[in-house]
Amino acid sequence: MNGLLDLVHTAVTSPWFYVALFAVAVIDGFFPVVPSESMVITGGVYAATGEPDLALVIVLAALGAFLGDHVSYLLGRGSGGRLLARVAPGTRRHAALEWARRTMDERGGLILVVARYVPGGRTAVTLTMGAVGYRLRSFTGFAALAAVSWAVYGATLGFVGGKAFEHDPIKGVALGIGLALTVTAVVETVRWLRGRAARAAAAGGPDGAARDGEHGGEEAEKAGASVPMSRR
């Protein structure tokens, strides 16, 4: 374990960590298998001891995420929607893209900020915004807001974990990642509950309207029956 800790410490405190952090943040924008958030949190944990620099971790993570979002956006725009059309219905990726499309119609560019905390949501949103021709200038503004808030959030979680376990950075990393997973779980739960409520309202709407129509028809028949024959 001591050897592993020394290896991690050497890797994170090396100047090459900054390069790796930036590269992973970029790639994660269009290839979400790469764990950029874990690297940001780890950087924040070790920043609590003075190395690496917390400000540089935030800046490079934000710049990498910003660039990665634009790569994904341009991929979506270049495909002209063909990339989205190839996704098989019923898959998790198709569900994520459909969610991105619906939520973008409701919230516009702010969905890019929210999608940072939805597993697989970030890439789905950026690809969809590119495919539907969302205006680049507006996309850039929301992407900047999302990237900065995400970098500050991840690095701060790591820094808190690093301060809590200053002499045991592995526990600090575990705490930071655990807090991040908790936030993600809360966001997913709220999103699921809102979606369930919306589906229930949509399912109940036509039935309610039908019941109202039937009730109105009965009232009309009663009113008609009360009218004298001479007025019919």
C-alpha atoms as one frame of an Amber mdcrd trajectory, in Angstrom:
protein
   0.000   0.000   0.000   2.846   2.378   0.812   4.344   1.685  -2.601   1.006
   2.426  -4.269   0.607   5.668  -2.314   4.110   6.749  -3.308   3.342   5.976
  -6.958   0.089   7.953  -6.925   1.751  10.837  -5.078   4.576  10.940  -7.623
   2.128  10.882 -10.538  -0.191  13.577  -9.156   2.580  15.932  -8.052   4.433
  15.625 -11.371   4.111  18.483 -13.888   2.847  15.869 -16.358  -0.289  15.517
 -14.253  -1.471  18.877 -15.593  -1.029  17.653 -19.168  -2.857  14.402 -18.428
  -5.688  16.221 -16.643  -6.239  18.571 -19.584  -6.109  15.721 -22.131  -8.540
  13.521 -20.178 -10.976  16.418 -19.719 -10.931  17.027 -23.482 -11.432  13.367
 -24.426 -14.217  12.932 -21.873 -16.215  15.523 -23.808 -16.829  13.180 -26.734
 -15.745   9.792 -25.296 -17.393   9.639 -21.842 -15.706   6.398 -20.783 -12.672
   8.418 -19.649 -13.021   9.334 -15.916 -12.152  13.032 -15.972 -14.133  13.838
 -12.811 -12.106  11.328 -10.805  -8.879  12.983 -11.961 -10.158  16.436 -10.990
 -11.167  15.164  -7.548  -7.798  13.436  -7.093  -6.020  16.642  -8.072  -8.099
  18.534  -5.508  -7.258  15.999  -2.775  -3.517  16.320  -3.300  -3.813  20.093
  -3.725  -4.772  20.190  -0.032  -1.125  19.338   0.716   0.190  22.031  -1.634
   0.939  20.036  -4.789  -0.524  20.215  -7.447  -1.769  23.780  -7.478  -5.554
  23.952  -6.915  -6.043  26.937  -9.213  -4.204  25.199 -12.066  -6.273  22.044
 -11.567  -9.475  24.080 -11.905  -8.274  26.109 -14.903  -6.948  23.139 -16.894
  -9.965  20.955 -16.119 -12.321  23.750 -17.192 -10.378  24.462 -20.393 -10.247
  20.774 -21.283 -13.978  20.295 -20.652 -14.777  23.431 -22.661 -12.750  22.208
 -25.632 -14.147  18.668 -25.378 -17.716  19.984 -25.424 -16.988  21.866 -28.636
 -15.475  18.766 -30.258 -18.670  16.867 -29.445 -20.823  19.751 -30.682 -18.947
  19.896 -33.995 -19.235  16.117 -34.407 -22.991  16.429 -33.997 -23.177  19.380
 -36.350 -21.037  17.698 -38.993 -23.158  14.564 -38.934 -26.270  16.572 -39.782
 -28.336  14.347 -37.500 -27.163  11.124 -39.164 -25.184  10.183 -36.079 -28.293
  10.436 -33.907 -30.398   8.514 -36.417 -28.012   5.541 -36.266 -28.522   5.022
 -32.539 -30.703   1.948 -32.028 -33.997   2.542 -30.193 -34.268   0.940 -26.791
 -30.595   1.407 -25.904 -29.309   3.559 -23.048 -27.649   5.886 -25.534 -30.914
   6.362 -27.421 -32.715   7.108 -24.139 -30.038   9.673 -23.230 -30.343  11.384
 -26.613 -34.136  11.503 -26.370 -33.858  12.984 -22.896 -31.404  15.585 -24.186
 -33.705  16.531 -27.056 -36.788  16.894 -24.841 -35.022  18.777 -22.078 -33.292
  21.110 -24.518 -36.691  22.090 -25.901 -37.819  22.898 -22.349 -34.733  24.602
 -20.890 -32.579  25.625 -23.831 -28.854  25.983 -23.254 -29.114  25.634 -19.466
 -29.480  21.900 -19.980 -25.747  21.825 -20.770 -25.016  22.874 -17.176 -27.473
  20.358 -15.703 -26.133  17.559 -17.917 -22.766  17.736 -16.148 -24.316  15.841
 -13.270 -26.235  13.265 -15.349 -24.310  10.093 -16.318 -23.880  10.118 -20.089
 -25.900  13.309 -20.296 -23.084  15.673 -21.181 -22.113  14.008 -24.466 -25.738
  13.364 -25.402 -26.571  17.040 -24.953 -23.575  18.430 -26.829 -24.075  16.020
 -29.753 -27.776  16.838 -29.910 -27.194  20.594 -29.777 -24.791  20.292 -32.690
 -27.093  18.014 -34.695 -30.116  20.326 -34.357 -28.056  23.388 -35.298 -28.103
  25.168 -31.945 -26.411  28.545 -32.336 -22.649  28.252 -31.706 -22.324  31.574
 -29.876 -24.991  30.620 -27.339 -23.541  27.132 -27.019 -20.097  28.579 -26.243
 -21.477  30.725 -23.429 -23.319  27.853 -21.765 -20.360  25.501 -22.314 -18.070
  27.962 -20.523 -20.471  28.220 -17.582 -20.818  24.433 -17.396 -17.067  23.781
 -17.649 -16.083  26.286 -14.966 -18.802  25.217 -12.522 -17.915  21.538 -13.045
 -14.166  22.110 -12.527 -14.728  24.163  -9.370 -17.182  21.580  -8.053 -14.894
  18.575  -8.624 -11.720  20.224  -7.361 -13.500  21.594  -4.282 -14.900  18.165
  -3.400 -11.389  16.744  -3.650  -9.905  19.580  -1.618 -12.457  19.011   1.158
 -11.603  15.313   1.184  -7.898  16.109   1.221  -8.273  18.409   4.214 -10.402
  15.869   6.067  -7.827  13.098   5.540  -4.617  15.055   5.205  -2.433  12.081
   6.153  -4.443   9.490   4.219  -5.054  10.790   0.668  -6.684   7.550  -0.505
  -9.505   8.118   1.996  -9.665  11.712   0.795 -10.129  10.555  -2.808 -12.772
   8.044  -1.674 -14.634  10.792   0.217 -14.535  13.158  -2.747 -15.750  10.536
  -5.214 -18.407   9.419  -2.730 -19.731  12.972  -2.431 -19.771  13.306  -6.215
 -21.700  10.044  -6.571 -24.172  11.229  -3.932 -24.830  14.463  -5.828 -25.276
  12.480  -9.052 -27.697  10.098  -7.338 -29.748  13.007  -5.995 -29.922  14.648
  -9.432 -30.918  11.351 -11.070 -33.602  10.714  -8.430 -35.100  14.168  -8.847
 -35.039  13.792 -12.626 -36.731  10.376 -12.412 -39.426  11.650 -10.045 -40.147
  14.650 -12.259 -40.316  12.433 -15.326 -42.665  10.046 -13.545 -44.922  12.912
 -12.457 -44.970  14.308 -16.001 -45.863  10.909 -17.454 -48.628  10.450 -14.884
 -50.036  13.884 -15.707 -49.911  13.153 -19.430 -51.622   9.796 -18.926 -54.299
  11.314 -16.736 -54.980  14.278 -19.025 -56.972  12.559 -21.775 -58.950  10.509
 -19.248 -59.793  13.629 -17.309 -60.828  15.393 -20.484 -62.979  12.442 -21.487
 -64.652  12.399 -18.095 -65.309  16.121 -18.331 -66.787  15.630 -21.787 -69.061
  12.872 -20.578 -70.145  14.943 -17.615 -70.813  17.918 -19.885 -72.852  15.714
 -22.240 -74.984  14.473 -19.385 -75.629  18.037 -18.229 -76.568  19.065 -21.756
 -79.022  16.176 -22.037 -80.634  17.143 -18.752 -80.889  20.753 -19.846 -82.386
  19.690 -23.156 -84.927  17.490 -21.394 -86.070  20.405 -19.262 -86.804  22.635
 -22.270 -90.538  22.652 -23.248 -91.477  21.022 -26.539 -92.605  24.324 -27.961
 -89.078  25.693 -27.713 -87.339  22.655 -29.250
